[in-house]
Amino acid sequence: MFLAWNEILRSKLRYVLIIGVMFLISYLVFFLTGLSYGLAEDNRTAVDKWQADGIVLSDEANTNINMSMIPIKSKDQVEAKEKAVLGQTAGVIQLDKKGSEKINVSFFGINKNEFLMPNIVEGKAFTNENETVVDNSLKKENDIQLGDTIKLAGSDKKLKVVGFTENAKFNVSPVLYVSTESYQEIRFEKTDTSENARVNAIVFRAKDHDLKNASVDDKDLKIYPIKTFINKLPGYSAQVLTFGFMIGFLVVIAAIVIGIFIYVLTMQKANVFGIMKAQGISSGYISRSVIAQTFLLAVIGVLIGLLGTVGTALVLPVAVPFQSNWLFFLAIAGLMVIIAVLGALFSVRTIVKIDPLKSIG
């Protein structure tokens, strides 16, 4: 370590360039990780808030909640510890004032006395079909405040914002929670309070969180685990896989780049290493110094890249779906350092083969 650190201090420019390359690559990897995690979470945070074990959809819907339509009375045919009805539809809203911007949202029609009712961080829960609780991203990004009236595009329906919840997005759209009666009017343009009213799904919590303890007495309905439902959300799995492969390749590329740098530096110092070996310094000592040097360069570069990513996250606009996940960040940082050190092992082979006599000339 002494030899490795002193060489870095004596050739600052050379090693600053290597650290700079490591910083840029690690910064890119961390930033893409934050973006991919943020995008993935924006697809599912509203679902995660349910803390549910399963969901009942129509068998023909093929896990697509938009295509599922079941009678609200089907709730009685589901056997589970807790169950709740859910109506879901996409919509476009805008503030009830001239010149306000249109916003793509997702409506969740729920019963406020069931477990799908979200936690309220500001305001109160809705009490009638003309009130709504909304995701607080609408407050941060679109300046929607408590007491504001919003109207639906293509409809005369208006809703008053009475409460805010947090982390409630579905398919990257903020969620507006309304009563099941209000959902009927939004989706079907009429209020239906009879047993013929329709919803999209029945969400449930099973006893001991085991789906074997839940059942549905209707051949036209099917139970899906919540994990399966999330993975089948349109575009979710493809997005996660795409970013996963991208980040994986970047980690490998970073390791290859720093390995090449260390190898080139080793070749340039072959004569120096040969003289050191002629003075009785073992190949093992020199090799350990090269590996230690690579470790130091990788740690410094990755650490600066991580700090740069955290700093960038603090100044990003709210609309950018970036979320920090320290478990992912630390795992990627450790992986990059380990692979970089493994890449330096190619240099060790070169050091072992150096002939001291040829180096002396």
C-alpha positions as CSV (number, residue, x, y, z in Angstrom):
1,M,0.0,0.0,0.0
2,F,2.9,2.3,0.8
3,L,4.4,1.9,-2.7
4,A,1.0,2.2,-4.4
5,W,0.0,5.4,-2.6
6,N,3.4,7.1,-3.0
7,E,3.4,6.4,-6.8
8,I,-0.1,8.0,-7.0
9,L,1.2,11.1,-5.2
10,R,4.3,11.4,-7.4
11,S,2.4,11.1,-10.7
12,K,-0.7,13.0,-9.9
13,L,-1.8,14.0,-13.4
14,R,-1.6,10.5,-14.7
15,Y,-3.7,9.0,-11.9
16,V,-6.1,11.9,-11.8
17,L,-7.0,11.0,-15.4
18,I,-7.7,7.4,-14.4
19,I,-9.8,8.5,-11.4
20,G,-11.6,10.9,-13.7
21,V,-12.6,8.1,-16.1
22,M,-13.7,6.0,-13.2
23,F,-15.7,8.9,-11.8
24,L,-17.5,9.6,-15.1
25,I,-18.4,5.9,-15.7
26,S,-19.5,5.4,-12.1
27,Y,-21.5,8.6,-12.1
28,L,-23.3,7.5,-15.2
29,V,-24.1,4.1,-13.7
30,F,-25.4,5.6,-10.4
31,F,-27.5,8.2,-12.3
32,L,-29.0,5.6,-14.6
33,T,-29.7,3.4,-11.6
34,G,-31.5,6.2,-9.8
35,L,-33.6,7.0,-12.9
36,S,-34.5,3.3,-13.6
37,Y,-35.4,2.8,-10.0
38,G,-37.5,6.0,-9.9
39,L,-39.3,5.1,-13.1
40,A,-40.0,1.6,-11.9
41,E,-41.4,2.9,-8.6
42,D,-43.6,5.4,-10.4
43,N,-45.3,2.4,-12.1
44,R,-46.1,0.7,-8.8
45,T,-46.0,2.9,-5.7
46,A,-49.8,3.1,-5.5
47,V,-49.9,-0.7,-5.6
48,D,-47.3,-1.0,-2.9
49,K,-49.4,1.2,-0.6
50,W,-52.1,-1.5,-0.6
51,Q,-49.8,-4.0,1.2
52,A,-51.9,-6.6,-0.3
53,D,-51.2,-10.3,-1.1
54,G,-53.4,-10.8,-4.1
55,I,-55.8,-9.3,-6.6
56,V,-58.9,-10.8,-8.3
57,L,-59.4,-9.9,-12.0
58,S,-61.7,-11.3,-14.7
59,D,-60.1,-14.4,-16.2
60,E,-60.2,-12.9,-19.8
61,A,-58.3,-9.8,-18.7
62,N,-54.9,-11.5,-18.8
63,T,-53.7,-9.6,-15.7
64,N,-54.6,-6.2,-17.4
65,I,-56.6,-4.3,-14.9
66,N,-57.9,-1.9,-17.6
67,M,-59.5,-4.9,-19.4
68,S,-61.0,-6.4,-16.3
69,M,-64.6,-5.6,-15.5
70,I,-66.5,-7.4,-12.7
71,P,-69.7,-6.8,-10.7
72,I,-69.1,-5.1,-7.4
73,K,-71.1,-7.9,-5.7
74,S,-68.3,-10.3,-6.7
75,K,-66.6,-9.2,-3.5
76,D,-68.9,-11.6,-1.6
77,Q,-67.5,-14.5,-3.6
78,V,-63.9,-13.8,-2.5
79,E,-62.8,-15.6,0.7
80,A,-59.9,-13.7,2.4
81,K,-58.9,-12.1,5.6
82,E,-59.5,-8.5,4.2
83,K,-60.9,-7.5,0.9
84,A,-61.6,-4.3,-0.9
85,V,-63.1,-3.3,-4.3
86,L,-61.1,-1.2,-6.8
87,G,-62.2,0.7,-9.8
88,Q,-59.4,2.0,-12.0
89,T,-59.4,4.2,-15.1
90,A,-57.1,6.7,-16.7
91,G,-58.2,10.3,-17.2
92,V,-57.2,13.8,-17.9
93,I,-57.8,16.7,-15.5
94,Q,-57.2,20.4,-15.2
95,L,-57.8,23.1,-12.7
96,D,-61.2,24.7,-13.0
97,K,-59.8,27.9,-14.3
98,K,-59.1,29.3,-17.7
99,G,-55.7,28.5,-19.2
100,S,-54.7,25.7,-16.8
101,E,-52.7,22.8,-18.1
102,K,-54.1,19.3,-18.7
103,I,-52.6,16.5,-16.6
104,N,-52.7,12.7,-17.2
105,V,-53.9,10.9,-14.1
106,S,-55.2,7.6,-12.9
107,F,-58.4,7.3,-10.9
108,F,-58.8,4.8,-8.1
109,G,-62.4,4.2,-7.1
110,I,-62.5,2.8,-3.6
111,N,-64.6,2.6,-0.4
112,K,-63.1,4.9,2.2
113,N,-63.8,2.4,5.0
114,E,-61.7,-0.3,3.3
115,F,-57.9,-0.9,3.5
116,L,-57.2,0.7,0.1
117,M,-57.8,4.1,1.6
118,P,-54.4,5.8,1.6
119,N,-52.7,7.6,4.4
120,I,-53.5,11.3,4.5
121,V,-50.5,13.6,4.8
122,E,-52.5,16.8,4.5
123,G,-56.2,17.6,4.6
124,K,-58.8,14.8,5.1
125,A,-60.3,11.8,3.4
126,F,-63.1,12.3,0.9
127,T,-66.7,12.1,2.3
128,N,-68.8,12.3,-0.9
129,E,-68.6,11.6,-4.6
130,N,-67.6,15.2,-5.4
131,E,-64.3,15.1,-3.4
132,T,-61.0,13.5,-4.0
133,V,-57.7,12.7,-2.3
134,V,-54.7,13.1,-4.7
135,D,-51.0,12.3,-4.9
136,N,-48.9,15.1,-3.5
137,S,-46.8,15.2,-6.7
138,L,-49.7,17.2,-8.2
139,K,-49.0,19.8,-5.5
140,K,-45.3,19.9,-6.2
141,E,-45.4,19.8,-10.0
142,N,-48.7,21.4,-10.9
143,D,-49.4,23.6,-7.9
144,I,-52.7,22.0,-7.1
145,Q,-53.8,23.0,-3.5
146,L,-56.3,21.9,-0.9
147,G,-59.7,23.3,-1.8
148,D,-59.0,23.5,-5.5
149,T,-61.6,22.3,-7.9
150,I,-60.5,20.2,-10.8
151,K,-62.6,19.2,-13.8
152,L,-62.3,16.1,-16.1
153,A,-61.6,16.4,-19.8
154,G,-64.6,15.5,-21.9
155,S,-67.0,15.6,-18.9
156,D,-68.9,18.0,-16.8
157,K,-67.7,16.2,-13.7
158,K,-65.8,18.3,-11.1
159,L,-64.0,17.3,-8.0
160,K,-62.8,19.2,-5.0
161,V,-59.3,18.4,-3.6
162,V,-59.7,17.7,0.1
163,G,-56.6,15.7,0.9
164,F,-53.1,14.7,-0.2
165,T,-51.3,11.4,0.1
166,E,-47.8,10.6,-0.9
167,N,-46.1,8.0,-3.1
168,A,-49.3,7.2,-5.0
169,K,-48.5,6.7,-8.7
170,F,-49.7,4.1,-11.1
171,N,-48.3,3.6,-14.6
172,V,-46.2,6.8,-14.0
173,S,-49.4,8.8,-13.5
174,P,-50.5,10.4,-10.2
175,V,-53.4,8.7,-8.6
176,L,-56.7,10.5,-7.6
177,Y,-58.7,8.5,-5.0
178,V,-62.5,8.9,-5.3
179,S,-65.5,7.0,-4.1
180,T,-66.8,4.0,-6.0
181,E,-69.9,6.1,-6.8
182,S,-67.8,8.8,-8.3
183,Y,-65.8,6.2,-10.2
184,Q,-69.0,4.9,-11.8
185,E,-69.8,8.4,-13.1
186,I,-66.2,9.0,-14.4
187,R,-66.0,5.6,-16.1
188,F,-69.6,5.0,-17.2
189,E,-71.0,8.6,-17.1
190,K,-73.6,7.6,-14.7
191,T,-73.9,6.9,-10.9
192,D,-74.8,3.4,-10.1
193,T,-75.2,2.4,-6.5
194,S,-76.9,-0.9,-7.2
195,E,-75.3,-4.4,-7.0
196,N,-74.9,-4.2,-10.8
197,A,-72.3,-1.5,-10.4
198,R,-69.0,-2.7,-11.9
199,V,-65.4,-2.3,-10.7
200,N,-62.1,-3.6,-12.1
201,A,-60.7,-5.7,-9.3
202,I,-61.0,-7.1,-5.8
203,V,-57.9,-6.6,-3.8
204,F,-57.3,-8.8,-0.7
205,R,-55.0,-9.7,2.2
206,A,-54.8,-13.4,2.9
207,K,-54.5,-15.0,6.3
208,D,-50.8,-15.4,7.2
209,H,-50.1,-13.7,3.8
210,D,-50.5,-17.1,2.1
211,L,-52.6,-17.2,-1.1
212,K,-53.6,-20.8,-0.2
213,N,-55.8,-19.2,2.5
214,A,-57.7,-17.2,-0.1
215,S,-60.2,-18.4,-2.8
216,V,-62.8,-17.1,-5.2
217,D,-66.1,-18.9,-6.0
218,D,-66.5,-17.8,-9.6
219,K,-64.9,-19.5,-12.6
220,D,-64.9,-16.2,-14.5
221,L,-62.6,-14.7,-11.9
222,K,-58.9,-15.4,-11.3
223,I,-56.6,-14.7,-8.4
224,Y,-53.1,-13.3,-9.1
225,P,-50.3,-12.7,-6.6
226,I,-49.5,-9.0,-6.3
227,K,-45.9,-9.6,-7.5
228,T,-47.3,-11.2,-10.7
229,F,-49.7,-8.3,-11.2
230,I,-46.9,-5.7,-10.8
231,N,-44.6,-7.6,-13.2
232,K,-47.4,-7.7,-15.8
233,L,-48.0,-4.0,-15.7
234,P,-47.6,-2.6,-19.3
235,G,-43.9,-1.9,-20.0
236,Y,-42.8,-2.5,-16.4
237,S,-40.7,-5.7,-16.9
238,A,-39.3,-4.5,-20.2
239,Q,-38.2,-1.3,-18.6
240,V,-36.5,-3.0,-15.6
241,L,-34.7,-5.5,-17.8
242,T,-33.5,-2.8,-20.2
243,F,-32.0,-0.7,-17.5
244,G,-30.7,-3.7,-15.7
245,F,-28.7,-4.9,-18.8
246,M,-27.5,-1.3,-19.5
247,I,-26.2,-0.9,-16.0
248,G,-24.6,-4.3,-16.0
249,F,-22.8,-3.6,-19.2
250,L,-21.6,-0.3,-17.9
251,V,-20.1,-1.9,-14.8
252,V,-18.2,-4.4,-16.9
253,I,-17.1,-1.6,-19.3
254,A,-15.8,0.4,-16.3
255,A,-13.8,-2.6,-15.0
256,I,-12.3,-3.2,-18.5
257,V,-11.4,0.4,-18.9
258,I,-9.6,0.7,-15.6
259,G,-8.0,-2.7,-16.2
260,I,-6.6,-1.5,-19.5
261,F,-5.3,1.7,-17.9
262,I,-3.5,-0.3,-15.2
263,Y,-2.1,-2.7,-17.8
264,V,-0.7,0.1,-19.9
265,L,0.9,1.7,-16.9
266,T,2.4,-1.6,-15.9
267,M,3.9,-2.0,-19.3
268,Q,5.4,1.5,-19.2
269,K,7.0,0.7,-15.8
270,A,8.3,-2.7,-16.8
271,N,11.9,-1.6,-16.6
272,V,11.3,0.0,-13.2
273,F,9.8,-3.2,-11.9
274,G,12.7,-5.2,-13.4
275,I,15.2,-3.1,-11.5
276,M,13.1,-3.5,-8.3
277,K,13.2,-7.2,-8.7
278,A,17.0,-7.1,-9.3
279,Q,17.3,-5.3,-5.9
280,G,15.5,-8.2,-4.3
281,I,12.0,-7.0,-4.1
282,S,9.7,-9.9,-4.8
283,S,7.1,-10.2,-7.6
284,G,4.5,-10.8,-5.0
285,Y,5.2,-7.5,-3.3
286,I,5.1,-5.5,-6.6
287,S,1.9,-7.3,-7.6
288,R,0.2,-6.6,-4.3
289,S,1.2,-2.9,-4.8
290,V,-0.4,-2.8,-8.2
291,I,-3.6,-4.4,-7.0
292,A,-3.7,-2.0,-4.0
293,Q,-3.2,0.9,-6.4
294,T,-6.1,-0.3,-8.5
295,F,-8.2,-0.6,-5.4
296,L,-7.4,2.9,-4.3
297,L,-8.1,4.4,-7.7
298,A,-11.4,2.5,-8.1
299,V,-12.6,3.4,-4.6
300,I,-11.8,7.1,-5.0
301,G,-13.4,7.3,-8.5
302,V,-16.5,5.4,-7.4
303,L,-16.9,7.4,-4.2
304,I,-16.6,10.7,-6.1
305,G,-19.2,9.4,-8.7
306,L,-21.6,8.5,-5.8
307,L,-21.2,11.9,-4.2
308,G,-21.7,13.6,-7.5
309,T,-24.9,11.6,-8.1
310,V,-26.3,12.5,-4.6
311,G,-25.5,16.1,-5.3
312,T,-27.2,16.0,-8.6
313,A,-30.3,14.4,-7.1
314,L,-30.7,17.4,-4.8
315,V,-31.0,19.9,-7.7
316,L,-33.0,17.8,-10.1
317,P,-36.5,19.1,-11.0
318,V,-39.4,17.4,-9.2
319,A,-40.7,16.1,-12.5
320,V,-37.5,13.9,-13.0
321,P,-38.4,10.4,-11.7
322,F,-35.1,10.0,-9.8
323,Q,-35.0,8.0,-6.6
324,S,-31.9,7.0,-4.5
325,N,-31.7,3.5,-3.4
326,W,-28.7,3.1,-1.2
327,L,-28.8,-0.7,-1.2
328,F,-28.5,-0.6,-5.0
329,F,-25.8,2.1,-4.9
330,L,-23.6,0.3,-2.4
331,A,-24.0,-3.0,-4.2
332,I,-23.0,-1.5,-7.6
333,A,-20.1,0.4,-6.0
334,G,-18.8,-2.8,-4.4
335,L,-19.2,-4.7,-7.7
336,M,-17.4,-2.0,-9.7
337,V,-14.4,-2.0,-7.2
338,I,-14.2,-5.8,-7.1
339,I,-14.3,-6.2,-10.9
340,A,-11.7,-3.4,-11.4
341,V,-9.4,-5.2,-9.0
342,L,-10.0,-8.5,-10.9
343,G,-9.1,-6.6,-14.1
344,A,-5.8,-5.6,-12.5
345,L,-4.8,-9.3,-12.1
346,F,-3.9,-9.3,-15.8
347,S,-1.1,-6.8,-14.9
348,V,0.1,-9.2,-12.3
349,R,0.9,-11.8,-14.9
350,T,3.0,-9.2,-16.8
351,I,4.9,-8.4,-13.6
352,V,5.7,-12.0,-12.8
353,K,7.2,-12.5,-16.4
354,I,9.5,-9.4,-16.2
355,D,13.2,-10.5,-16.5
356,P,15.4,-8.4,-14.1
357,L,18.5,-9.0,-16.3
358,K,16.8,-7.6,-19.4
359,S,15.6,-4.5,-17.5
360,I,19.2,-3.8,-16.3
361,G,20.4,-4.2,-19.9
